[in-house]
Amino acid sequence: MTPLHPTIAAVTDRIIARSAPRRAAYLDLMERQREAGTNRGNLSCGNLAHGFAAAGDDKSAIRSGAAMNIGIVTAYNDMLSAHQPYGRYPEQIKLFAREVGATAQVAGGVPAMCDGVTQGQAGMDLSLFSRDTIAQGTAIALSHAMFEGALLLGICDKIVPGLLIGALRFGHLPQILVPAGPMPSGLANKEKQRVRQLYAEGKASRDELLEAEAASYHGAGTCTFYGTANSNQMMMELMGLHIPGSAFVNPGTKLRQELTRAATHRVAQIGWDGDDYRPLARCIDEKAIVNAAIGLLATGGSTNHAIHLPAIARAAGIVIDWQDFDELSHAVPLLARVYPNGAGDVNHFHAAGGIGFVVKELLGAGLLHGDVLTVGGTMADYAYEPVLGDAADEPLPGESRGPDATPDHGPRLSPGNSPLTWRPAPEFSRDDTMLRPVAAPFSPDGGMRLLAGNLGRAIVKTSAVAEDRWTIEAPCRIFDDQNQVIAAFKAGELDRDVVVVVRFQGPRANGMPELHKLTPALGVLQDKGYRVALLTDGRMSGASGKVPAVIHLSPEALPGTDGVSGPLAFLVDGDIVRVCARKGEVLALVDPVIWAARSAAVAPPPALGVGRELFALFRYHADEAEKGGSAMLAAMETII
């Protein structure tokens, strides 16, 4: 076995030591929940009767308590393309559960909002805190004590983190994430980006833009670019919370259905009454969290997970920060270029070898923890790809196999009468423009850096940014709203070297919306030859692209509960700002005497409407982005 890379070992050891008190308290609580917590066997007759009253054919089995009852928590709605396929999953899962003597019930539904629909709109202010709402909804669903295991149906941006945060409060149960897969590829992402920039310049009509967008987002399944949703699916594989290889299999296929079937059978096998108990609390440990971060860096995943992964970790009693990300990034090479970091989408990535190839390469180079408890076996089982029937015995493209060779079928997780099996990930990438080995990466660096200086701490993603743009030093232009930026762009006021500063966009100010609406305009300025960067205490989309975006700046501009404003509130138009991914700097190059004499800018009043006022409590108590930007987790830690 290849020794673990020393940086990964050191970061992991530091996280374990830092987390020890909270982690111990969390595991103790989970153990007490299993031993003395509410469960189906302890429910009163009235409680239990309510729980199985409408269970139909499963009523007697649930009543007897003789078999596992699986709770289904679903993020189904048919407005989101990614979640529309989940509509039929519960009835399928119930059939699959009966095949192994188990039962299943829909425990509850959680909201699933789409940043693609709300991007640049007022509803985007609810986006980050929808994660806490989803976590609470998951906990409510599982609180009925009717279940000995759970299947979590969710894919997109805040949904998977929210499901996990809520599910970790029931960490004594075995639980598996069940994806639905990406839609087939549509209009090439580069073409979509081209039309967007033309529209931003006034050179394409709204009808032309809508036609391009509709050709890109065209059917059921996850959007195919490598944003937060698809980064979620990758991380679930690297944490061992999926059936191996299930992240990027398209919806509506036989293979997709068999993977859901395997997940149902598997969760029934890893309950506490058997000899292979795999509770969620033990699967998500410090090493699994580090594996998720490594996968994010190795594949150029979404910057949003610099917020979500610390939040997931906190729910399991684990503390990870941006310094950990930064050090891991220097050790982990970039193995994939998926749009917006490259030309192809997740379907092309999957066809090139996908996550199985990434896991194989990382394990082989000592860049991944192999000794984590997964729902699907060992981490090595995730270096395989699922196939149906005899496909497992067929040589892979470019593979040489002798006539007497015994095919390696990998994980043994498929139902007895299922055609589902696995074969090893390819030895070589099937497309080295999409996917490369550790020995010949796209970059020796994972591409997510911590920047720190007199303006605070921030994250920048460099994997899609040309190296000559890693350092930008220019006068800043201050905005308090992204629509102000668009207006200034259209008026030609930004046609120069500029650091565009958008402040009062943090969790406490307005819920930390993504600022993806700015991407086409800033891209146009960069293409004109100007040196441009974005600096904000808000978020950029998981599809952060070619313009350097210094994001999640903490402390945010809005004063905290102590009344102190963040440094961003003291910048004025024309200040020279330096952002440097190479040196890890985010600096206001302002004379300290002048700086000290300034007063903080006054934040705009809170926006009302679209339900934003319902989240005032979340905003008021939210902590900084580096901790996950959560009011709920901050409050929870005061009692645990």
N, C-alpha and C positions, 0 to 999 in steps of 0.2 A: 504494500500500500504506500502511495506517495505521501511523504510527510506534509502536514498542513503548512501553508505559507506562514512565515513568522509574523507578518503584519496582521493577518487574519486571526492568528492565534492570540496575539497581544490585544487586539481590539475586543475579541470575544471575552478574554479573561477580564479585561477592564469592565465590560458590561456586566459580567457575572458578579464581580466584586461590588460595583456601584449599585446593582439591583438587589443584592442579597436580602436586606430587611424586608423590602416590599414583596419580593418574590416568595419568600418564606411565608409571609402573612397570607398571600394569595393562595398558595398551595394548601396551607392549613385550612383556609375557608372552604376550598373545594373538597378536601377530604371530609370535613364536617358535613358538607352538603350531601355527600354520598352516604355517609354513615347515619346521619341523624336528620337530614333534610326531608322535606316533603316529597313523597313519592306515591306512586299509584297504589301500592300495597297498604299505605297508611291512610288513604282517603276514607272518609266516612261513606256510608252507603249512598247518602244523598249526593255527595260530591261525585262519586264514581258514576252513579246513574246518569247525572247530567252529562258526564264526559263521553258516555257511549250511546246516548239516547238515539242519535241519528246515524249510527255507524253501520247500519244495514247488515250486510253479510259478515262483517267483522265484529258484530256486537258480542257474540258469545266469546270469541277469542280475547277481546279487550277486557270483558267482564271477568274472565277466569284469571287473567294476569299470568298465563302460562308462557306467553311469548312476548318478544320485544314489540313495543308499539313505537313507531318512528314518527316523530313530529316533523312536519314539513313547514318551513318558514319560506314564504314565496314573495318575491318582488315583482310578480306578474302584473303587467298592464299591457294593453295592445296599442298604446300610443308610442312606446319605445320599441324601436326595431329589435334591440338586443333582448328585450324581455318578453316580446310577443310570443316566442316559441314556448314559453313556460306554461301557456294556457292549458295544454293537455298533459303536462307532466304529472300532476297529482293523481289522475286516474291511472296513468301508466305505472307510477310508483306503487300504488296500492296493489296492482296485479303482480308486480315484481316482488313485493314484500310477501305476498301469499305463497309464492314459489318456495320460500325458505321458512314458512311457518310463522312469519311475522305479520304485523298489521301496520298501517300508516294512516295518519289523519293530518289534514291541513291545520296546523296549530295557529297560524295567523298570517296575515299579509303585512308588508311594510311598504311605505311609499318609495317610489323610484322616479326621481326627477332626472331630466336629461339636460346636461349642460349644453349640448348641441342645439337644443330648442331655446333655452333661456340665455344663451351667450349674448352679452351686450344688452340684455333686457333687464327690467327691474326684478324679475323673478330670480335672477342669478344671485341676488343678495341672500336668498334662502339656501343656496346650494351647500355651503360648507356645513351649516347647522342641520341640514337634512341628515347628515351622518349620525349626529347624536339622536335625532328623532328615530332613525332606523334602528339604532342600538336599543333604544327604549322599547320600540315596537317588538323587536326580537325577544327581549326579556319578558315582555307581557305575554307574548305567544307561548313561550316555554314555561311560564310561571304556573300553568295549570297542573303541573306535576303528573301529567298523564303519559309521559314519554321516557323511554330508556335510551333513546338515541335521536339524532336529528339529521335531516338533510336541508341544506341552506341553498336556496335557489336565487342567485343574484350574480350580476356581472359588472355593472358600470361603476362610475367614478366613486361616489360616496357609498354605494350600496354594499359592496363587499367589505370595506372597512367597518361600516355600521353593523352589518350582520355579525362579523367576527367579534366586535367589541361587546355586543349584546350576548352572543353565544358564549363568550368567555366567562360570563357570570354563571353559566351552567357548565363549567369546564369539566365537571365530573362525568359528563355524558360523552360518548363517542359521537363525532359530528363530521360530516363530509360536505364540502362545497361542490355543487353540481352546476357546471356551466352549460350554456346552450350553443356556443360557437359563433364565429363571425359570418356575416353575410358573404356570398361570393364576391369576387372583385368586380368593381364597376369601372367608371371613368378613372383613368390613371391620376394619382394624386398630384403629380407635377402639373398636369393639365388643369386640374381644378385650381391649384395654387396660381397658375398663370392667369386664369380668368378672374380670380379674386383680385389680383393686383391690377388688371386692366379695369375692373369695375371701380376700384379705389381711385384710379387716375381719371375716371370719367370716360374711358375708352370702350367700355362694354355696357350694355343695357341691363336693366334688372331682369328682363326675360332671358337674356343670355346667361346671366349669373345663375338664375334659378334652374335653367336647363342643365347647367354643369353640376350644380349641387344635387339635383334629382338623379342625375346619371351616376353620381358617386354614392349617394345614400339611397339605394334603390330597392331594398327588400328586407326580409326578416333576417335578423342576426346583428351582431355587434358591428359598429363602424370599423372599417378595415385598417385605418391608420393606427400607428403604435402610440396611442395616447394612454390616458389613465385606465380606461376600461380594459384594454388588452394587457397593459402592465399588471393590472390586478390578477388576470388569469395566469400570467407568467409567475407572479409571486406565489400564488396558491400552489403551483407545481413545485417551485423551489422550496416551499415550506412543507411539502408532502401532504397537502390537504385536499388534493384532487385524486381521482383514479388516474394513474400515470398516463400522460399523453393526451388528456381529454380537452385541453384548453382551446385548441384551434381547429377542431373538427366541425365542419359546417352543419347548421341546423337541417332537420328534415331528412337526414340520411340514416341508413340502417346502422352504420357505425356509431353515430351519435346516440341512437336509441340503446344500443348494446352497452355503451359506456354508462348511461343512466341506470340501466339494469344492474350493471356490475357495482355501481355505487350503492344501490339499494341493498343488494346482497351483502356487500362488504360491511356496511354499517351494522347489519344484523350480526355479523361474525365477531365484531370487536367490542361487544358489550361487556358489562362487568360480571355477567354470569358465566362467561366463557374463560378459556385459558389464553386469550390474546387481547386482553383489555387495553384499549388505546384511547383514553379520554383526551378531549381537546386540550385540557390544561397541561397535559404532559407532552402533547405533540407541539404546541406552541411554547417553546422554551427559548433561551438566549441564542442557541445555535440556529434554530429555525429562523429567528428574526434576522440574524446575520446573513443566513443563506438568502433570505428575501432581498436584503440590501445588495448582496453580491449579484444576484440575478438582475436586479434593476440596473446596476452599473454595467454589467457585461453585455446587456442588450440595449442600452441607451434609452431606458424607460422614462416614465413621466416624473417630472419634478414634483407633482402633487404628492407623491409618496414620501417626500421629505417631511410632509405633515402627517400623512395617514399612517405610515409605518411606526413613527413614535407613538401615535395614539393607540394603535393596535397593541404595541408592546406594553404601554402603560396599563391597559386593561388586563394584561397577564402578569402584572407586577414587575415589568422589565423597563429599564431606563436606557434609551438610546438617544444620542444627540447628533448634531451636524458635524461635529469633529470626527465622530465615528464614520459617518458617510465619507468625509473628505479623506481620511486615512485609508479606508477601504478602496476608494476610487484610485488612489495612487498605486495600489497593488493589483487591481483587477483590470485586465485588458478589455477593450471593446471588441466583441466578437460579432455583433450584428449591426446592420444598417437598414432599419425599417423606417419607412416614411413617418415623420418628417426628417429623419436622419439619412434617409436614402430614397431610392426611387420606388422600390417594391413595397407591398403591404404585408399584413400578417399572413395572408394566404401564401404569398411567395416565400415568406420566412419559413412557414410550416413545411412547404414543399421542398425547401432546401435542406431540411433536416430538423429544423425547429428546436423546440425546447429539449428534446431528447439529445440532440447533438450538443447543445450548450451544456447540459448536465454532464454528459460524457467527457467533454473537454475540461470542464472545471474540476471534476473529480480527479481526472487523470493528472492534472497539474497541481493538485493539492490546494485548490482555490475554493473549495466548498466543503462544508462539514458533511461527511458521509454517515456519521453516527447519530442521526436524528431519528426520532420515532415518527414514522409517517403512517397515514391511514392505509397506504398501499403496499407496505412491505418495508423495504429499505430505500435510502436515497438512490442507490444504484439501480433500483427498479424504474426510476424516472429517466434513465438513459435508454429507454426503449420507446418505440412508437406503436400505437395500437393499429391492428389491421383485422380484416375478416377472413376467415377460412384459410384456404391454401396460400393466401398472399404471404403469410409468414414464412413459408418454405421457399419462396422465390428469391433468387439472388437480387440484391439491390443494384441499382445502376453503378457500374464500375467495380462491383464486388466480384472477387474470384472465389469460387467455392468448389471444392473437390467433390467427386461423385459420392464419396462415402461420408461426407460431412453431416453431422447431426445438427439440424437447425436449432438455434437458441431461442426459445419462446419466452424467456424472461419471466415477468410476473405471472403468478398463478392465481388470478383474481376473477376470472370469468366464470359465469354460471356453467354448470355441467353440460347443459345442452345448448350453449351459446357458441356461435361461430367466432366470437371475439377471442383474439390472442394478441401477442406482442412479438415484435422482432427488434433486434438491436438497432439503435440509431446508426445511420450510415457512418462508415469509417472516415469518409471525406465529405465535405460540403458538396451538395448537388449544385450549388450556385454561389461561387465565392464573391459575387458582387453583393450578396445578401448576408452571407454567413461564412465566418472563417474560424480556423482553429486557433488555439492559444499560441501556437508557434508562429503564426503569421496574422496577427490581429489587425483590425483597422487602425487601432491606436493602442499604445501600451497603457493608456489611462482610461478609466471608466467614464469620465466626462461629467461628473457632478462635483462641484467644488464649493467649499465654504469660503466666503469673503467676509473679512472683518476689518473694522477701522473706526474712525470717529463718527461714522454714521450708523454703526450697529453691526449686526451679523445678518448675512443673507446667503442665498443659494444661487448659483448660476450653473446652467447645463451647457457644456461646451461641445458635446458630441456632434451637434449639427452646425456648429459655428466655425468658420474658417479661422485658422490660427492667427492670421494677421488682424483679426477682430477681437482677440481675447483681451486686449487692453484698449480702452477708450478713455481719452481725457479731453473733455470739451466743456463749454459753458452749458449750464443746465437751463431748462425751461420747466417751470413749475405748473402743475395742474392738480385740481382736486377732484376731477371727474374725467372718465375716458372720453366722453362725448366732447369735452373741451379740446382734447387732443385731436380728434377727427376734424373739428372745426378749424383749428389752427393749421392742420395739414392741408385742408382744402383751400385755405387762404394763402398758402405758400409761405407761412411764417416759420416753417421748420426746414426750409431748404438750406441747410447748413450743417456743419458738424454740431451735434447736440446730444446731450443726455436728457432724455424725456423723463421727468419725474412725475409720477402719479401717486399722490399721498392721500391719507385718510381712506385707505382701502383695506385696512387690517381687520382681524376678527372682531375687535371691539367697535370699530367705526361703522362698518356696514356689512359685516359677515364675510369679508375677504373674497369678493367675486373674482373670477378669472377675467383677464383683460385681453382675451384672444382677439377681440374685435380690432385691436390695434395692430395685429400682425401684418395684414396687407399694407397698411400705410407706412409702417416702419420699414417693411421690406422694399417698398418703392424708393424711400429715401436712401437706403443702403445701395440699391441698384444704381442710383444716380451718382454714386461715388462718395457720398457723405459718410463720415464716421459717426455712427448712431448707436445708442444703447438705451434700454429701458431700465429705470430704477424705480421700484415700488415696494410698498409694504403690503401689496395685494399679491394675487397669484397670476401666473400666466397659464395658458392651457397646457394640458398634458401633451399637446402637440407643439410645444415650444420649438422654434425653428432656427433660421439662420442669423437672426438679429440677436446679439447678446442681451439677455434679459436677466437682470439682477433683481431677484424677487424674494418675497417673504421677509423683507427687511424688518428686523426686530431690534429694539422695541419699536412698535408702530408709532405713527405720528400722533394719534389721538392720546390724550393723557390717560394714564392708568388710574386705578382706584386711589393711588397716592397723589394724584393731581399733577404728575410730572409728564410732560410731553416728550415724545421720542425725538432724536436729533433731526429727523427728516422735517419736522415742523419748523426748524430754524433756517432751512435753506431759503435763498431768495433767487429770483431770476438773474442769470448771469454768473452765479458762483461757478468756479471751475470744479468739476467733479471728476474723480479718477476711479474707474472700475477696472480691476486687473485680475483675470482668472489665473494668470501665471503666478503672480505673487500673493494671491488671496487677499486683495485690498479693495475696500470700498471707502473712499475718502472724500471729504469736502476740503479743497485746498484753499482755506480761508484763514486769514490771520486770527489767532486765538483771541486777541483783544477785541477785534471786531465781532467775532462770534459770541463772546461773552456778553456783549452789550445788546444783543438782539433779544426780542421777545418772540415767543412761539406764535405761529400762525393760528388763527381761530378756525376750528373745524366747521364745515357746513352743518346745518341742523340735520338730525336724522330724517331719512326719507320715509314717507308713509305710503300706504297702499300696497296691493298685491300680497297682503299678509305679513309684510315685514315687521309691523309693530308687534305681532305675536311672538317674535323672536328677540324682543328687547332684553329679556332676562338672560338669554344665551349670550348676547353681545356684551352685556354689562359685566358678566363674570368670566368671559373667555380669557384663557391665558395665551401666552405667546405662541407663534407658529412653530417654533422649535420643539415645543412640548406637545404639539398636535392641535393647538387652537381650539380647545374644547372647554366649555364651562362645566359640562357634566363630569368629565374625568377629574377636573380640578376639585370639584366638590366631593366626589367620591373618595378621593385620597385623604380627605380630612377625617373620614370615619373608619378607614382601614389601616 
